[in-house]
Amino acid sequence: MDKSNPKIFLTPTALASRWELTPSTLSQWRWNGNGPPYHKMGKKKILYKLEEIERFEANNLRSSTSQISLGKAQDQDKPWFRPPKEID
C-alpha cells in the first residue's frame, strides 16, 4: 500500500483489469453486496479506494481451495465481510 498517498482510487474498469474480471462482474458484486466496498459519486460514478482493495485482497488470501475464510475481527463491520457458514 502506498502510504504517501492513501487516497488513490480505481475505476471499475481498472479494478476489473487488475483482477482479470469483467466490469459487469464487479457490478453484480455491488448489486449483491459482495466484493470490496466502493464509493458512489453522483448517479453513476463508481470508485474503489486502493486501500480497501488491498485489504479485501489480503482478507481473501487462501492457501487451499478447502480453506474457510474467517476474516479479521476488525473487518466484521465491513459490508463485504461474510462470516463462514457452519457445517453440520
N, C-alpha and C positions, 0 to 999 in steps of 0.2 A: 504494500500500500504506500502511496506517495504521501508522506507526512507533510511535505512542504505545501501542498495544495489539496486539502481533503475534499474540496467541493468540485470534483470532476464528475461530470455526468455523461452517460451513454444514451444514445437513442435506441429504440427497439431494434432498428436495423443493425447498429453497431454491436449490440449485445447478442443478437441472433448470429452474427458473423463470428463473434468470439466463441460462442458455444456450438457453432455449426448446426443451428436450428433455423427454422423459418420465422419471420416476424409474426406470422399467424399463430404459431405455437405459443409464443410469448403472449399474444392477445388472448388465447384460450386460457392460459395460466392466470392472467389478470381477471378474466371473467369468472373463473372457478375459485379464485382466491388462493391459488398455488403460486409457486415461484417467488422471486425476490420482491421486496417492497419497491414501489415506484412513486413518482410524483406526477400528478396530472396538472398541467399548466394550461389553463383555459379549457376549451371544449375538446380539443383533440391532441394537444402536445403531451406526449408521454416521455419521461426521462427517468433513468435509473442512476442512482448515486453509486459511483465506483466503490466507495467504502462498503456499502450494503451488498453489492455484488460479490465482493471479495469475502465478506462474512458468510453470505449464502453458500458460496463455493466451499469454504472451509467447513461449514456445518454439514455439507453433503458429501464429504470425502469418505470413501469406503475402501476397505482392503479386500472385500469379497462381496459377491452378489447376495450372499445369505445374511450379511450384516444388517442389523436393525439400527436405524437412526434414533439415537436417544436425544440428540440436540444438546444444547448447553442451557443451563439454568437461566442465564441472563437473557437468552433469546426466547424464552417461553411466552413472553408477551408480544412477540413479533407476529404479524399477520401470516407469515409464511411458515411458522413453527407448527408442526403437526406431531403430537406425541405418538409413539408407536402403538399399534393395536395389540391388545392382549391376545395371546394364542391359547385356546382351550386345551 
